[in-house]
Amino acid sequence: MKTKSILYSFICLSILESCTSQPAQNSHHSPKEKSLTKMVWIKGGEFAMGTDDPSFADAQPIHRVKVNGFWMDEHEVTNAEFERFVKATGYQTVAERTLDPKDFPGVDPKALVPGSAVFTPPDHAVPLNQPLAWWTYMAGANWQHPFGPASQNQANEPVVHVSYTDAEAYAKWAGKRLPTEAEWEYAARAGQTGQKYYWGNELKPRGKWVANIFQGEFPQNNSLEDGFKGIAPVKSFPPNAFGLYDMDGNVWEWCSDFYRPDYYAQSPSVNPKGPADSYDPDEPGTVKRVQRGGSFLCSDQYCIRYRAGSRGKGEINSGSNNLGFRCVSDKAP
């Protein structure tokens, strides 16, 4: 079923959610190549998944989950790593593809240009329930040009403007896969339980920022207390107890699970892989996957879903400049 996308939404001044619903392209995979990313062995175990925070109804109830051991990228996939994939396969991301007017009835074909959503803060306070006040559909924005054609990505920053479709294609090429939601949360908790944040209960342990999130008055005034206006290069903050970087903040990360707000009530207790299909009551006809970890735009003023146990969601062909991914593997790298 075709759905309205973020492009359609921006053009029609409707709601912010997703980007063009085009089918995945054949990436003409070459033989598997090893990723540049170091992988960390995550020993399997059992943990309490979810949260009792009333702000996160879709992350309840808390339930016991056991996961097998797996290997996980120590940091998000970078632009340098994604470039190797593109050069090897000729892959074109969703944000770079030509748009089909048939998918956007009533929209002027001249407006249907490839691009993606870019955070563009206003210079004044705006209601926090109006995301179009700080998001702009930017023609020509993609993983190579994160702020439009005149911009250039940085090799050691997380790749962004990647949809689930794009992330899955990269993972297959690299001989890996995207993490399940349970694997992701288990790795992010790194053996801790009952903590408000993945790093502990204090927002600033010992007075220091330990994750790239938003400080100041959102969205118009970023005070830059953590040293970054937007994305931070990978490994800019300390790793967690498992040796993983940026499991909180920086960029949202795709997980392999379909999104359903009621899944935790029926989740299997061993190696859950998510529901069989997707359902979001806010957009019943849209196929969504889970996103985790929050981004540089999260704060206690807005988008508090960087807190431990919380969940995000996104249409499978959506992209923005605060959305990336990392991979896992069942085999040693």
KARA-V948634 format. One record per residue. N is the residue number from 0. RES is the residue in three letters. D_LAST is the distance of its C-alpha to the last C-alpha in Angstrom with 1 decimal. Layout:
# KARA-V948634
{{N & RES & D_LAST} {N & RES & D_LAST}}
This chain:
# KARA-V948634
{{0 & MET & 37.9} {1 & LYS & 38.1} {2 & THR & 38.1} {3 & LYS & 39.4} {4 & SER & 36.8} {5 & ILE & 36.5} {6 & LEU & 38.1} {7 & TYR & 40.9} {8 & SER & 41.3} {9 & PHE & 41.6} {10 & ILE & 44.0} {11 & CYS & 46.1} {12 & LEU & 45.9} {13 & SER & 44.5} {14 & ILE & 41.6} {15 & LEU & 38.1} {16 & GLU & 35.3} {17 & SER & 33.3} {18 & CYS & 32.9} {19 & THR & 33.8} {20 & SER & 33.1} {21 & GLN & 32.3} {22 & PRO & 30.2} {23 & ALA & 26.7} {24 & GLN & 26.7} {25 & ASN & 25.2} {26 & SER & 22.5} {27 & HIS & 22.6} {28 & HIS & 18.9} {29 & SER & 18.0} {30 & PRO & 15.3} {31 & LYS & 11.8} {32 & GLU & 10.6} {33 & LYS & 7.6} {34 & SER & 8.6} {35 & LEU & 10.3} {36 & THR & 9.6} {37 & LYS & 8.3} {38 & MET & 6.9} {39 & VAL & 9.3} {40 & TRP & 9.7} {41 & ILE & 12.9} {42 & LYS & 15.1} {43 & GLY & 17.2} {44 & GLY & 20.8} {45 & GLU & 24.0} {46 & PHE & 25.5} {47 & ALA & 28.4} {48 & MET & 27.4} {49 & GLY & 29.7} {50 & THR & 32.7} {51 & ASP & 36.4} {52 & ASP & 37.1} {53 & PRO & 39.8} {54 & SER & 38.5} {55 & PHE & 35.6} {56 & ALA & 37.2} {57 & ASP & 34.2} {58 & ALA & 32.0} {59 & GLN & 34.4} {60 & PRO & 35.0} {61 & ILE & 32.8} {62 & HIS & 31.2} {63 & ARG & 29.1} {64 & VAL & 25.6} {65 & LYS & 23.1} {66 & VAL & 19.4} {67 & ASN & 16.8} {68 & GLY & 13.8} {69 & PHE & 10.7} {70 & TRP & 7.9} {71 & MET & 9.7} {72 & ASP & 9.9} {73 & GLU & 12.2} {74 & HIS & 14.7} {75 & GLU & 16.0} {76 & VAL & 15.1} {77 & THR & 17.4} {78 & ASN & 20.0} {79 & ALA & 18.5} {80 & GLU & 15.2} {81 & PHE & 17.4} {82 & GLU & 19.7} {83 & ARG & 17.1} {84 & PHE & 16.8} {85 & VAL & 20.6} {86 & LYS & 21.3} {87 & ALA & 19.2} {88 & THR & 20.7} {89 & GLY & 24.0} {90 & TYR & 23.2} {91 & GLN & 26.0} {92 & THR & 25.6} {93 & VAL & 28.2} {94 & ALA & 29.9} {95 & GLU & 30.5} {96 & ARG & 32.0} {97 & THR & 35.7} {98 & LEU & 37.3} {99 & ASP & 39.5} {100 & PRO & 43.0} {101 & LYS & 43.2} {102 & ASP & 40.6} {103 & PHE & 42.8} {104 & PRO & 46.4} {105 & GLY & 49.1} {106 & VAL & 46.9} {107 & ASP & 48.2} {108 & PRO & 46.0} {109 & LYS & 46.2} {110 & ALA & 44.3} {111 & LEU & 41.4} {112 & VAL & 39.2} {113 & PRO & 35.3} {114 & GLY & 34.2} {115 & SER & 32.7} {116 & ALA & 33.8} {117 & VAL & 34.1} {118 & PHE & 35.3} {119 & THR & 38.7} {120 & PRO & 40.5} {121 & PRO & 44.3} {122 & ASP & 46.7} {123 & HIS & 48.4} {124 & ALA & 47.8} {125 & VAL & 47.1} {126 & PRO & 46.9} {127 & LEU & 43.4} {128 & ASN & 43.7} {129 & GLN & 44.0} {130 & PRO & 40.4} {131 & LEU & 41.9} {132 & ALA & 43.5} {133 & TRP & 40.3} {134 & TRP & 38.2} {135 & THR & 39.0} {136 & TYR & 37.9} {137 & MET & 37.2} {138 & ALA & 37.7} {139 & GLY & 35.0} {140 & ALA & 32.6} {141 & ASN & 29.0} {142 & TRP & 25.6} {143 & GLN & 27.0} {144 & HIS & 30.3} {145 & PRO & 29.8} {146 & PHE & 33.5} {147 & GLY & 35.0} {148 & PRO & 35.6} {149 & ALA & 36.8} {150 & SER & 33.6} {151 & GLN & 30.4} {152 & ASN & 27.0} {153 & GLN & 25.3} {154 & ALA & 22.0} {155 & ASN & 20.6} {156 & GLU & 22.0} {157 & PRO & 20.3} {158 & VAL & 21.0} {159 & VAL & 24.0} {160 & HIS & 26.3} {161 & VAL & 23.5} {162 & SER & 24.6} {163 & TYR & 22.7} {164 & THR & 23.1} {165 & ASP & 21.4} {166 & ALA & 18.5} {167 & GLU & 17.9} {168 & ALA & 18.2} {169 & TYR & 15.6} {170 & ALA & 13.0} {171 & LYS & 13.9} {172 & TRP & 13.6} {173 & ALA & 10.1} {174 & GLY & 9.1} {175 & LYS & 9.2} {176 & ARG & 12.5} {177 & LEU & 14.9} {178 & PRO & 15.4} {179 & THR & 18.5} {180 & GLU & 21.3} {181 & ALA & 21.2} {182 & GLU & 17.6} {183 & TRP & 18.3} {184 & GLU & 21.5} {185 & TYR & 20.3} {186 & ALA & 17.6} {187 & ALA & 20.4} {188 & ARG & 22.9} {189 & ALA & 20.8} {190 & GLY & 23.3} {191 & GLN & 26.4} {192 & THR & 29.0} {193 & GLY & 32.1} {194 & GLN & 31.3} {195 & LYS & 32.8} {196 & TYR & 29.8} {197 & TYR & 26.2} {198 & TRP & 26.9} {199 & GLY & 30.3} {200 & ASN & 33.8} {201 & GLU & 35.0} {202 & LEU & 34.4} {203 & LYS & 34.5} {204 & PRO & 33.6} {205 & ARG & 35.8} {206 & GLY & 37.0} {207 & LYS & 33.8} {208 & TRP & 31.8} {209 & VAL & 28.2} {210 & ALA & 27.1} {211 & ASN & 28.1} {212 & ILE & 30.8} {213 & PHE & 34.3} {214 & GLN & 37.2} {215 & GLY & 40.8} {216 & GLU & 42.8} {217 & PHE & 40.6} {218 & PRO & 40.5} {219 & GLN & 43.0} {220 & ASN & 42.5} {221 & ASN & 39.1} {222 & SER & 40.1} {223 & LEU & 36.7} {224 & GLU & 36.7} {225 & ASP & 33.0} {226 & GLY & 33.2} {227 & PHE & 31.8} {228 & LYS & 33.8} {229 & GLY & 30.9} {230 & ILE & 27.2} {231 & ALA & 25.8} {232 & PRO & 23.1} {233 & VAL & 19.8} {234 & LYS & 19.9} {235 & SER & 23.7} {236 & PHE & 24.2} {237 & PRO & 23.1} {238 & PRO & 20.0} {239 & ASN & 20.7} {240 & ALA & 20.6} {241 & PHE & 16.9} {242 & GLY & 16.0} {243 & LEU & 15.8} {244 & TYR & 18.1} {245 & ASP & 20.7} {246 & MET & 20.4} {247 & ASP & 24.1} {248 & GLY & 25.9} {249 & ASN & 25.0} {250 & VAL & 24.1} {251 & TRP & 24.1} {252 & GLU & 20.8} {253 & TRP & 20.7} {254 & CYS & 19.9} {255 & SER & 20.0} {256 & ASP & 23.3} {257 & PHE & 26.6} {258 & TYR & 29.0} {259 & ARG & 32.1} {260 & PRO & 34.1} {261 & ASP & 35.1} {262 & TYR & 31.8} {263 & TYR & 31.5} {264 & ALA & 34.8} {265 & GLN & 33.4} {266 & SER & 29.7} {267 & PRO & 28.3} {268 & SER & 27.6} {269 & VAL & 24.3} {270 & ASN & 21.2} {271 & PRO & 23.5} {272 & LYS & 22.3} {273 & GLY & 25.3} {274 & PRO & 28.6} {275 & ALA & 29.3} {276 & ASP & 30.7} {277 & SER & 31.5} {278 & TYR & 34.7} {279 & ASP & 35.8} {280 & PRO & 39.6} {281 & ASP & 39.8} {282 & GLU & 38.8} {283 & PRO & 39.1} {284 & GLY & 38.3} {285 & THR & 35.1} {286 & VAL & 31.6} {287 & LYS & 29.5} {288 & ARG & 26.0} {289 & VAL & 25.3} {290 & GLN & 24.4} {291 & ARG & 23.7} {292 & GLY & 24.2} {293 & GLY & 27.1} {294 & SER & 27.4} {295 & PHE & 29.5} {296 & LEU & 32.5} {297 & CYS & 32.5} {298 & SER & 35.1} {299 & ASP & 37.5} {300 & GLN & 40.0} {301 & TYR & 37.9} {302 & CYS & 34.7} {303 & ILE & 34.2} {304 & ARG & 31.2} {305 & TYR & 28.9} {306 & ARG & 30.3} {307 & ALA & 28.4} {308 & GLY & 28.3} {309 & SER & 29.6} {310 & ARG & 28.5} {311 & GLY & 28.6} {312 & LYS & 29.0} {313 & GLY & 29.1} {314 & GLU & 30.2} {315 & ILE & 27.3} {316 & ASN & 28.4} {317 & SER & 29.4} {318 & GLY & 28.2} {319 & SER & 29.4} {320 & ASN & 28.8} {321 & ASN & 27.5} {322 & LEU & 24.9} {323 & GLY & 21.1} {324 & PHE & 17.9} {325 & ARG & 14.3} {326 & CYS & 11.6} {327 & VAL & 9.9} {328 & SER & 7.8} {329 & ASP & 9.1} {330 & LYS & 6.3} {331 & ALA & 3.8} {332 & PRO & 0.0}}
